Amino acid sequence: MTFSVLPTSLNWMMITGLLLSLTGCLGFNTKSNQAEETMPSWVSSPPQDSTHLYGVGSASRIENIALAFTQAEQNGNVQIAQQLRTQVSQVNTQDTQVRSGQGGEQVSKVQTAYTQITTSPIELEQAINEKRYAGKNYVYALQSIDRTRIVAKLKIAISDTDDVIRQQASLLRTKASQLPAVQDWQIYMQLIPHFAQRKAYEEELSLYSTERTLAGRADDDIQNIERQLSRALISFGFDASTTKQADALASALSRFGLTPKANSIFTLNSRTLQHHETQDGRFYVFEDGTLELIDPTGSRLASWTVSARGIAKNLNSAREQATVNWSNQAIEAMFTWLTRLD
């Protein structure tokens, strides 16, 4: 009897399957070990340099790995934003320390007025993905933004804004050392949104710049123009003393950086009516009426019709709240008109 040493077809299939199985296991273990050994250093220690901001984001590895990387990139962008938020508090502290030595009331007036202006955001560079890494359970993304490009763009925006401020200030009838001319009130009011825009650019520049001094610091002539504006806001008072809402209007004027003052250049008149309803034990008071702005010659410059309401369990409290709300809305409408650029 002769025995064949060659395996049958069935034996060949079994041997081949066993070899493939072993090869697969060995291959898997090799890849896992390589993954652990080759995890890039940037995952735990992002790069640091003066030209870019970096953030590392991670996300759970899922079957749709492209979606996982998208989430990781978003998380990396969030990390960059957190770095900027940390710098925001540092900038605000530094800004407070610098400004604390300046003339209190004048600085307060212009800064308060600036906060009431809606500024236009500048389109900055978007974060980009630098590197990706897929681990066994998580994926990682290294994100960056080029702070030098952002700084350059913001500096150009500030320079352009300064040119507009200089051009506007060249129309003023008086110099920085003189009292503001009443006839220039429109020019001064229109300077407010330009300085507010400049301040917005300056604050954003401070976040991205690595300069040790305050980034975007204004030239001496721009600082002088801002001082002129400060004096004008104090000088050009608004007299609301003859209105029914005298106290509430005075408070609203101060909130917008304007000066409430009796016998001043501008006069405010108001004509309002109140009515109330009750519902579920509460009083709803509605105040409707018109605020007028009168110029130094006695002519009406503009008027605004406003409606507001107050809600309280007590009727007098509801009435007071309605008056406060009406006054705030009326002064906001007037401030928007005064600082318009068209």
Backbone torsions as a table, in degrees:
resi	resn	phi	psi	omega
1	MET	NA	133.4	-177.6
2	THR	-108.5	130.6	178.6
3	PHE	-104.4	133.5	179.1
4	SER	-87.6	133.6	177.3
5	VAL	-86.5	-7.1	179.7
6	LEU	-83.2	133.7	-178.5
7	PRO	-70.2	150.7	173.9
8	THR	-71.3	174.5	179.0
9	SER	-60.9	-39.3	-179.8
10	LEU	-64.2	-41.6	179.2
11	ASN	-63.2	-40.2	178.5
12	TRP	-60.1	-42.1	179.9
13	MET	-63.5	-41.1	-179.9
14	MET	-66.3	-42.5	-179.3
15	ILE	-66.1	-43.7	-179.5
16	THR	-62.2	-42.6	178.8
17	GLY	-62.5	-40.8	179.6
18	LEU	-63.8	-43.7	179.5
19	LEU	-62.7	-42.9	179.6
20	LEU	-63.7	-39.9	179.8
21	SER	-62.6	-45.7	179.4
22	LEU	-64.6	-41.9	179.8
23	THR	-61.6	-41.6	179.9
24	GLY	-62.8	-43.6	179.8
25	CYS	-63.1	-44.7	179.4
26	LEU	-62.5	-40.8	179.7
27	GLY	-63.5	-41.0	-179.4
28	PHE	-63.8	-44.8	-179.7
29	ASN	-63.6	-38.1	179.8
30	THR	-64.0	-43.6	-179.8
31	LYS	-65.8	-40.1	179.5
32	SER	-62.6	-44.4	179.3
33	ASN	-63.3	-40.4	178.7
34	GLN	-63.4	-38.0	-179.3
35	ALA	-62.4	-42.2	-179.7
36	GLU	-68.0	-37.8	-175.9
37	GLU	-76.9	-29.7	-172.5
38	THR	-103.5	15.8	175.5
39	MET	-58.8	122.0	-174.2
40	PRO	-65.4	151.0	-176.4
41	SER	-66.1	-26.7	-176.8
42	TRP	-67.2	-16.5	178.8
43	VAL	-62.2	-43.6	-179.2
44	SER	-98.6	-22.5	-178.8
45	SER	-134.9	88.2	-179.7
46	PRO	-61.0	152.2	177.7
47	PRO	-60.0	155.2	176.4
48	GLN	-135.8	124.2	173.3
49	ASP	-155.3	173.9	-173.9
50	SER	-83.8	-7.9	-175.1
51	THR	-102.5	-19.0	-176.7
52	HIS	-133.8	157.5	167.4
53	LEU	-111.6	136.3	-176.3
54	TYR	-121.1	150.5	174.1
55	GLY	-145.7	140.1	178.4
56	VAL	-110.8	126.8	177.3
57	GLY	-117.7	151.6	178.7
58	SER	-132.2	161.0	177.2
59	ALA	-155.8	154.4	178.5
60	SER	-63.9	139.9	179.1
61	ARG	-77.5	124.0	179.2
62	ILE	-123.2	175.1	-177.6
63	GLU	-60.0	-40.8	176.5
64	ASN	-84.5	85.9	-172.6
65	ILE	-67.7	-28.3	177.2
66	ALA	-62.6	-40.8	177.8
67	LEU	-66.5	-37.3	178.1
68	ALA	-62.9	-42.8	179.0
69	PHE	-66.7	-35.6	176.8
70	THR	-60.2	-43.7	177.9
71	GLN	-65.1	-39.3	178.8
72	ALA	-64.0	-40.6	178.4
73	GLU	-63.5	-42.1	177.6
74	GLN	-61.8	-40.9	178.2
75	ASN	-66.2	-33.9	174.9
76	GLY	-65.3	-38.9	176.6
77	ASN	-63.7	-37.8	177.7
78	VAL	-62.6	-39.1	179.2
79	GLN	-63.9	-38.4	175.9
80	ILE	-63.0	-43.7	179.8
81	ALA	-61.9	-36.9	178.1
82	GLN	-64.6	-37.5	176.4
83	GLN	-62.0	-41.1	-179.9
84	LEU	-67.8	-38.2	179.2
85	ARG	-63.1	-36.1	176.7
86	THR	-62.5	-39.4	179.2
87	GLN	-70.3	-27.5	179.5
88	VAL	-58.6	-47.6	-178.7
89	SER	-64.4	-35.9	178.8
90	GLN	-67.2	-41.5	179.4
91	VAL	-64.5	-43.5	-179.3
92	ASN	-63.0	-39.6	178.0
93	THR	-64.5	-44.3	-179.9
94	GLN	-64.5	-41.5	-178.8
95	ASP	-63.6	-40.3	179.4
96	THR	-64.1	-42.2	-179.4
97	GLN	-64.6	-38.9	-178.7
98	VAL	-68.9	-41.5	-174.0
99	ARG	-81.2	-13.2	-175.4
100	SER	-64.4	-22.0	-178.8
101	GLY	-90.5	-1.5	-177.3
102	GLN	-91.0	168.3	-178.9
103	GLY	-56.1	116.1	-170.9
104	GLY	-56.6	-57.2	-172.8
105	GLU	-67.1	-42.6	-178.1
106	GLN	-63.8	-45.4	179.3
107	VAL	-62.4	-41.9	-179.2
108	SER	-61.4	-40.5	-178.2
109	LYS	-61.5	-53.1	-175.6
110	VAL	-68.5	-39.2	-179.7
111	GLN	-64.3	-38.7	177.7
112	THR	-65.2	-41.9	179.5
113	ALA	-64.2	-39.6	-178.3
114	TYR	-61.1	-38.2	-176.0
115	THR	-66.8	-17.1	-178.6
116	GLN	-90.7	-1.2	-179.0
117	ILE	-95.5	134.6	173.4
118	THR	-86.4	110.6	-176.4
119	THR	-91.2	160.8	-179.8
120	SER	-91.8	125.2	178.6
121	PRO	-71.5	148.4	175.9
122	ILE	-96.9	138.4	-179.5
123	GLU	-77.4	116.1	-176.3
124	LEU	-105.3	175.1	179.7
125	GLU	-64.3	142.5	176.2
126	GLN	-89.8	153.2	176.0
127	ALA	-66.5	142.9	179.2
128	ILE	-122.0	157.3	177.7
129	ASN	-86.4	125.9	179.1
130	GLU	-93.3	-46.7	-175.9
131	LYS	-148.5	158.5	175.9
132	ARG	-133.7	153.3	175.3
133	TYR	-149.6	132.2	179.0
134	ALA	-108.5	113.4	174.6
135	GLY	-92.4	-172.7	-177.4
136	LYS	-66.5	-43.2	-176.1
137	ASN	-114.6	-17.4	-176.7
138	TYR	-135.7	155.7	171.5
139	VAL	-115.3	153.3	-175.2
140	TYR	-131.9	147.4	178.7
141	ALA	-136.5	134.1	176.3
142	LEU	-100.7	116.1	-179.0
143	GLN	-107.6	153.0	179.0
144	SER	-149.3	155.2	168.2
145	ILE	-129.4	143.5	-179.4
146	ASP	-86.9	98.7	-175.7
147	ARG	-68.5	-26.2	-179.0
148	THR	-67.4	-37.7	178.1
149	ARG	-68.2	-39.1	178.8
150	ILE	-66.0	-44.8	179.2
151	VAL	-59.8	-44.0	180.0
152	ALA	-61.6	-43.2	-178.7
153	LYS	-65.7	-41.3	179.7
154	LEU	-68.1	-37.5	178.6
155	LYS	-64.8	-37.9	176.5
156	ILE	-65.0	-42.3	179.8
157	ALA	-62.5	-40.9	178.6
158	ILE	-65.4	-43.8	179.3
159	SER	-60.5	-43.0	178.6
160	ASP	-64.1	-40.1	178.6
161	THR	-65.2	-40.5	177.4
162	ASP	-61.0	-38.2	178.1
163	ASP	-63.6	-39.0	177.7
164	VAL	-66.1	-41.6	178.8
165	ILE	-62.2	-44.5	179.1
166	ARG	-62.1	-42.6	-179.8
167	GLN	-63.9	-41.4	179.0
168	GLN	-66.2	-43.0	-177.7
169	ALA	-68.7	-24.4	179.7
170	SER	-65.1	-15.4	-179.7
171	LEU	-86.4	-8.4	-178.8
172	LEU	-69.1	144.7	-177.4
173	ARG	-83.5	-19.9	-176.9
174	THR	-118.8	159.2	179.4
175	LYS	-89.8	174.4	-175.8
176	ALA	-62.0	-30.5	-177.4
177	SER	-82.3	-5.1	-176.6
178	GLN	-107.8	161.9	176.2
179	LEU	-68.4	145.1	-179.5
180	PRO	-64.8	140.4	178.9
181	ALA	-80.5	137.1	-179.4
182	VAL	-58.4	-35.9	-177.5
183	GLN	-65.0	-16.0	-177.0
184	ASP	-94.0	12.5	-173.0
185	TRP	-59.4	-36.7	179.9
186	GLN	-66.5	-39.2	179.6
187	ILE	-63.0	-43.9	-179.6
188	TYR	-63.9	-43.4	-178.7
189	MET	-63.0	-35.3	-179.4
190	GLN	-77.9	-13.5	173.5
191	LEU	-73.8	-25.8	-176.2
192	ILE	-57.6	-52.6	-179.5
193	PRO	-63.5	-30.2	178.3
194	HIS	-68.7	-42.3	177.4
195	PHE	-69.1	-34.6	177.2
196	ALA	-63.7	-41.3	178.1
197	GLN	-64.9	-41.0	178.8
198	ARG	-61.5	-42.8	180.0
199	LYS	-62.6	-39.3	178.9
200	ALA	-63.2	-43.9	177.0
201	TYR	-62.7	-42.5	-177.5
202	GLU	-62.9	-41.6	180.0
203	GLU	-65.8	-39.7	179.4
204	GLU	-68.7	-37.8	178.1
205	LEU	-61.9	-37.7	-179.5
206	SER	-62.6	-26.4	179.7
207	LEU	-72.9	-37.4	-173.2
208	TYR	-96.6	-23.8	-175.9
209	SER	-75.7	148.1	176.1
210	THR	-104.7	8.9	179.2
211	GLU	-67.1	142.5	-179.4
212	ARG	-75.6	-31.3	176.0
213	THR	-80.9	167.6	179.3
214	LEU	-63.5	118.2	-179.0
215	ALA	-69.0	142.6	177.7
216	GLY	76.8	14.9	-179.4
217	ARG	-56.2	135.0	-175.4
218	ALA	-74.3	147.6	173.0
219	ASP	-66.3	164.0	-176.1
220	ASP	-58.3	-40.4	-177.7
221	ASP	-67.3	-34.3	177.0
222	ILE	-68.3	-39.2	176.9
223	GLN	-63.7	-38.2	178.2
224	ASN	-65.5	-39.1	178.4
225	ILE	-65.0	-38.1	178.7
226	GLU	-66.3	-35.6	176.3
227	ARG	-65.4	-39.3	176.0
228	GLN	-60.5	-42.6	178.5
229	LEU	-62.5	-40.9	178.9
230	SER	-59.9	-46.0	179.6
231	ARG	-64.2	-37.2	-179.3
232	ALA	-65.1	-41.4	-179.3
233	LEU	-64.2	-30.7	176.3
234	ILE	-78.5	-39.7	-176.8
235	SER	-71.3	-42.2	-177.4
236	PHE	-83.8	78.3	-178.2
237	GLY	-78.2	167.0	179.1
238	PHE	-125.0	120.8	-176.0
239	ASP	-94.9	109.0	177.9
240	ALA	-112.1	15.0	-170.9
241	SER	-67.4	-22.0	-177.8
242	THR	-92.6	0.1	-178.8
243	THR	-89.5	161.2	176.7
244	LYS	-69.3	-21.7	-177.7
245	GLN	-105.8	32.9	-171.2
246	ALA	-52.1	-50.8	-177.2
247	ASP	-67.7	-44.1	-178.5
248	ALA	-65.9	-39.2	178.2
249	LEU	-67.6	-39.6	178.5
250	ALA	-61.6	-41.8	178.5
251	SER	-64.9	-41.5	179.4
252	ALA	-66.3	-38.4	177.4
253	LEU	-59.7	-45.0	179.9
254	SER	-63.8	-35.2	-179.8
255	ARG	-64.3	-25.2	179.8
256	PHE	-101.9	14.2	176.2
257	GLY	78.6	11.4	178.3
258	LEU	-98.9	160.7	-172.5
259	THR	-105.8	114.8	172.5
260	PRO	-79.0	124.6	-175.5
261	LYS	-157.0	130.2	179.3
262	ALA	-69.3	148.2	178.7
263	ASN	54.6	43.7	-178.7
264	SER	-103.9	-173.2	-172.4
265	ILE	-63.8	-44.7	-177.7
266	PHE	-106.3	146.3	178.8
267	THR	-120.8	139.9	176.8
268	LEU	-109.2	132.9	173.3
269	ASN	-118.9	147.0	178.1
270	SER	-137.2	145.5	174.3
271	ARG	-135.0	109.0	-176.1
272	THR	-135.5	158.9	174.0
273	LEU	-133.2	147.3	176.6
274	GLN	-119.3	145.9	168.5
275	HIS	-145.2	157.8	-175.2
276	HIS	-136.9	160.0	175.2
277	GLU	-134.3	160.6	175.9
278	THR	-121.3	143.1	179.8
279	GLN	-157.2	125.4	178.7
280	ASP	53.3	42.0	176.7
281	GLY	76.8	8.7	178.9
282	ARG	-117.0	150.3	176.9
283	PHE	-99.2	130.4	176.0
284	TYR	-111.7	110.5	-179.0
285	VAL	-106.2	129.8	179.7
286	PHE	-112.5	130.7	178.2
287	GLU	-121.0	123.7	-179.6
288	ASP	-126.6	141.1	177.7
289	GLY	171.1	-170.6	-172.7
290	THR	-124.6	137.4	172.0
291	LEU	-106.9	132.3	178.5
292	GLU	-114.6	142.8	175.1
293	LEU	-111.0	120.9	-177.4
294	ILE	-108.5	132.7	-177.6
295	ASP	-85.5	175.3	-176.4
296	PRO	-59.0	-21.6	179.9
297	THR	-88.2	-3.5	-178.3
298	GLY	92.1	2.9	179.7
299	SER	-88.3	147.5	178.8
300	ARG	-79.3	122.8	178.8
301	LEU	-81.5	-43.8	-177.9
302	ALA	-167.2	167.2	176.2
303	SER	-146.1	156.8	-177.2
304	TRP	-139.0	130.3	177.3
305	THR	-97.3	126.1	-172.1
306	VAL	-131.7	144.7	173.7
307	SER	-125.0	137.3	179.7
308	ALA	-148.0	169.7	179.1
309	ARG	-144.6	159.8	174.3
310	GLY	-132.8	143.0	-177.3
311	ILE	-127.5	128.0	177.9
312	ALA	-162.3	164.2	176.3
313	LYS	-75.9	-21.8	179.4
314	ASN	-105.6	135.1	-175.5
315	LEU	-63.8	-43.4	-179.8
316	ASN	-63.3	-39.0	178.5
317	SER	-64.8	-39.6	178.3
318	ALA	-65.0	-38.9	178.0
319	ARG	-64.6	-43.9	179.0
320	GLU	-62.6	-41.8	179.8
321	GLN	-65.3	-38.1	177.8
322	ALA	-62.9	-41.4	179.8
323	THR	-65.7	-42.2	178.5
324	VAL	-62.7	-45.8	-179.4
325	ASN	-64.8	-40.3	178.5
326	TRP	-63.5	-43.6	-178.6
327	SER	-64.0	-43.6	179.1
328	ASN	-61.8	-44.3	-179.3
329	GLN	-67.6	-38.2	-179.4
330	ALA	-66.7	-44.6	179.6
331	ILE	-68.6	-35.4	176.2
332	GLU	-61.5	-42.8	178.1
333	ALA	-63.4	-40.8	178.9
334	MET	-66.6	-43.1	-179.7
335	PHE	-62.6	-42.4	178.1
336	THR	-60.5	-39.8	179.2
337	TRP	-69.1	-42.0	-177.9
338	LEU	-64.4	-35.1	-174.2
339	THR	-100.9	12.9	179.0
340	ARG	-65.4	152.7	-176.7
341	LEU	-108.2	-1.2	-178.9
342	ASP	-85.2	NA	NA
